[in-house]
Amino acid sequence: MTAVFAALRAHERPPLVFWLASGGGLIAVLTFLVTTGVVRGALTLSDLYLLVAVVLCGLGYAEGGVLARALGGARTICWALVIALPVTLPITLVTLPQRAGTHSWAAFGYLTVISMFLGFFAWYAGLAKGGIAQVGQIQLAQPVLTLIWSALLLGEPVTSASIGAAVVVLGCVVLTQRARQGLRVSFHHNDGSLVAVSARSSTRTPEA
């Protein structure tokens, strides 16, 4: 979804090889989930919520990457959190658990400060500099990393099917990164005039 919104909102034009590799990685993950029995039963309202979250997340990444070209990664996530605070704070207070252990609060603190705040300094900066569509495909590696950490930290078994899917996904990620980035157009003010910047040719063309 991030690549789709990068094309729609950031005017990026990745080549066909990029889209094929991205689709291949997605199909590999979905096939693994279905064939291993992780996904079973009928679709529920929770599944719909998850689908909506995926779409909104992709849109948020694309918009954040565009803003980070002008604001930088750190200021982009800081402003996003400030603007969202009137909504997120009441929800947090209402859903706050009555009791939670030390490990739970430690995990909550890590996710809040490291994963969802400081991590986005680098994430948005990377999207802005490397191209939203291309850098965004690194997310395909997240299931692989989850597999590794679940084995190391939780002692969960790693099956041959998991390893096979991980190899395919990593191969697709490599292909997306090696695919030549197409035209990406962004707009900046230069001495009061609006110019279009092409990532392929690194030339600047004044806009009327």
C-alpha positions as CSV (number, residue, x, y, z in Angstrom):
1,M,0.0,0.0,0.0
2,T,2.9,2.4,0.7
3,A,4.1,2.0,-2.9
4,V,0.7,2.6,-4.3
5,F,0.2,5.8,-2.3
6,A,3.8,6.8,-3.2
7,A,2.7,6.7,-6.9
8,L,-0.6,8.5,-6.2
9,R,0.6,11.2,-3.7
10,A,4.3,11.5,-4.2
11,H,4.3,11.1,-8.0
12,E,6.9,8.3,-8.0
13,R,7.0,6.0,-10.9
14,P,8.8,2.7,-10.0
15,P,9.6,0.4,-12.9
16,L,7.6,-2.8,-13.7
17,V,10.3,-5.0,-12.1
18,F,9.7,-3.2,-8.8
19,W,5.9,-3.9,-8.9
20,L,6.5,-7.5,-9.8
21,A,9.0,-8.0,-7.0
22,S,6.7,-6.3,-4.5
23,G,3.7,-8.4,-5.6
24,G,5.8,-11.5,-5.4
25,G,6.8,-10.7,-1.8
26,L,3.2,-10.1,-0.8
27,I,2.0,-13.3,-2.5
28,A,4.8,-15.3,-0.7
29,V,3.7,-14.0,2.7
30,L,0.0,-14.6,2.1
31,T,0.7,-18.1,0.7
32,F,2.7,-18.9,3.8
33,L,-0.1,-17.7,6.1
34,V,-2.8,-19.7,4.3
35,T,-0.9,-22.9,3.8
36,T,0.4,-23.1,7.4
37,G,-3.1,-22.7,8.9
38,V,-2.4,-19.3,10.5
39,V,-5.4,-17.8,8.5
40,R,-8.6,-19.9,9.0
41,G,-12.3,-19.3,9.4
42,A,-14.5,-16.6,8.0
43,L,-13.6,-13.0,7.8
44,T,-14.8,-11.0,10.8
45,L,-15.1,-7.3,11.7
46,S,-11.7,-7.4,13.3
47,D,-10.2,-8.5,9.9
48,L,-11.9,-5.4,8.3
49,Y,-10.4,-3.2,11.0
50,L,-7.0,-4.6,10.2
51,L,-7.4,-4.1,6.5
52,V,-8.4,-0.4,7.1
53,A,-5.4,0.0,9.3
54,V,-3.1,-1.3,6.6
55,V,-4.5,1.1,4.0
56,L,-4.3,4.1,6.4
57,C,-0.8,3.1,7.5
58,G,0.4,3.1,3.8
59,L,-1.2,6.5,3.3
60,G,0.4,7.8,6.4
61,Y,3.8,6.6,5.4
62,A,3.5,8.2,2.0
63,E,2.3,11.5,3.3
64,G,5.0,11.5,6.0
65,G,7.7,10.8,3.4
66,V,6.5,13.7,1.3
67,L,6.4,16.1,4.4
68,A,9.9,14.8,5.5
69,R,11.4,16.2,2.3
70,A,10.7,19.6,3.6
71,L,10.5,19.2,7.4
72,G,12.9,16.3,8.0
73,G,12.1,13.0,9.7
74,A,12.2,14.2,13.3
75,R,9.9,17.2,12.9
76,T,7.5,15.2,10.7
77,I,6.8,12.6,13.4
78,C,6.8,15.2,16.2
79,W,4.1,17.3,14.5
80,A,2.1,14.2,13.6
81,L,2.0,13.2,17.3
82,V,1.1,16.7,18.4
83,I,-1.8,17.0,15.9
84,A,-3.1,13.5,16.7
85,L,-2.9,14.0,20.5
86,P,-6.5,15.2,21.0
87,V,-7.6,11.9,19.6
88,T,-4.9,9.5,20.9
89,L,-4.8,10.8,24.5
90,P,-8.5,10.2,25.4
91,I,-8.4,6.7,23.8
92,T,-5.2,5.9,25.8
93,L,-6.8,7.0,29.0
94,V,-10.0,5.0,28.4
95,T,-8.2,1.8,27.4
96,L,-5.4,2.0,29.9
97,P,-5.2,-1.3,31.8
98,Q,-6.0,-1.3,35.5
99,R,-3.2,-3.7,36.2
100,A,0.0,-4.4,34.3
101,G,3.3,-6.0,35.3
102,T,6.8,-4.6,35.0
103,H,7.5,-6.5,31.8
104,S,4.3,-5.2,30.2
105,W,5.1,-1.5,31.0
106,A,8.7,-2.0,29.8
107,A,7.4,-3.4,26.5
108,F,4.9,-0.5,26.3
109,G,7.7,2.0,27.0
110,Y,9.9,0.5,24.3
111,L,7.2,0.5,21.7
112,T,6.2,4.1,22.6
113,V,9.6,5.7,22.8
114,I,11.8,3.6,20.5
115,S,9.7,1.9,17.9
116,M,6.9,4.4,17.4
117,F,8.8,7.7,18.0
118,L,12.6,7.6,17.7
119,G,12.4,4.9,15.0
120,F,10.3,7.2,12.9
121,F,13.1,9.8,12.8
122,A,15.1,7.5,10.6
123,W,12.1,6.0,8.8
124,Y,10.7,9.2,7.5
125,A,14.2,10.5,6.7
126,G,14.8,7.3,4.7
127,L,11.5,7.6,2.9
128,A,12.3,11.2,1.9
129,K,15.8,10.5,0.7
130,G,15.6,7.1,-0.8
131,G,12.1,7.2,-2.4
132,I,8.9,6.3,-0.6
133,A,8.0,3.4,-2.8
134,Q,11.5,1.8,-2.8
135,V,12.3,2.3,0.8
136,G,8.8,1.3,1.9
137,Q,9.3,-2.2,0.5
138,I,11.7,-2.9,3.3
139,Q,8.5,-3.5,5.3
140,L,8.4,-6.9,3.5
141,A,11.3,-8.0,5.6
142,Q,9.3,-7.4,8.8
143,P,7.7,-10.9,8.9
144,V,11.2,-12.4,8.4
145,L,12.6,-10.4,11.3
146,T,9.5,-11.3,13.4
147,L,10.2,-14.9,12.7
148,I,13.8,-14.6,13.8
149,W,13.0,-12.6,17.0
150,S,10.1,-14.9,18.0
151,A,12.5,-17.9,17.8
152,L,15.3,-16.1,19.8
153,L,13.2,-14.4,22.4
154,L,10.1,-16.7,22.7
155,G,11.6,-20.0,21.7
156,E,9.0,-20.5,19.0
157,P,9.8,-23.3,16.5
158,V,11.0,-22.4,13.0
159,T,9.7,-24.7,10.3
160,S,11.1,-25.4,6.9
161,A,8.1,-23.6,5.3
162,S,8.9,-20.5,7.4
163,I,12.5,-20.6,6.2
164,G,11.4,-21.0,2.6
165,A,9.0,-18.2,2.7
166,A,11.6,-16.0,4.4
167,V,14.1,-16.7,1.6
168,V,11.5,-15.8,-1.1
169,V,10.5,-12.6,0.7
170,L,14.1,-11.5,1.2
171,G,14.8,-12.2,-2.5
172,C,11.9,-10.0,-3.4
173,V,13.1,-7.2,-1.1
174,V,16.5,-7.3,-2.8
175,L,14.9,-7.1,-6.2
176,T,12.8,-4.0,-5.2
177,Q,16.0,-2.3,-3.9
178,R,18.0,-3.1,-7.0
179,A,15.2,-2.0,-9.4
180,R,16.0,1.3,-10.9
181,Q,13.9,4.0,-9.4
182,G,11.6,5.7,-11.9
183,L,10.7,9.4,-12.1
184,R,10.0,11.0,-8.7
185,V,8.8,14.5,-8.7
186,S,8.8,16.7,-5.7
187,F,8.3,20.5,-5.3
188,H,10.5,23.0,-3.5
189,H,10.7,26.7,-3.4
190,N,14.0,28.1,-4.7
191,D,14.4,31.9,-4.5
192,G,10.6,32.3,-4.5
193,S,10.1,30.1,-7.6
194,L,8.6,26.6,-7.7
195,V,10.8,23.9,-9.2
196,A,10.3,20.3,-9.9
197,V,13.1,17.9,-8.9
198,S,13.5,14.6,-10.8
199,A,15.2,11.8,-8.8
200,R,16.3,10.1,-12.0
201,S,18.2,12.9,-13.7
202,S,18.7,15.1,-10.6
203,T,17.8,18.1,-12.7
204,R,15.7,21.0,-11.7
205,T,13.0,22.3,-14.0
206,P,11.2,25.6,-13.2
207,E,7.4,25.3,-13.1
208,A,5.1,27.8,-14.6
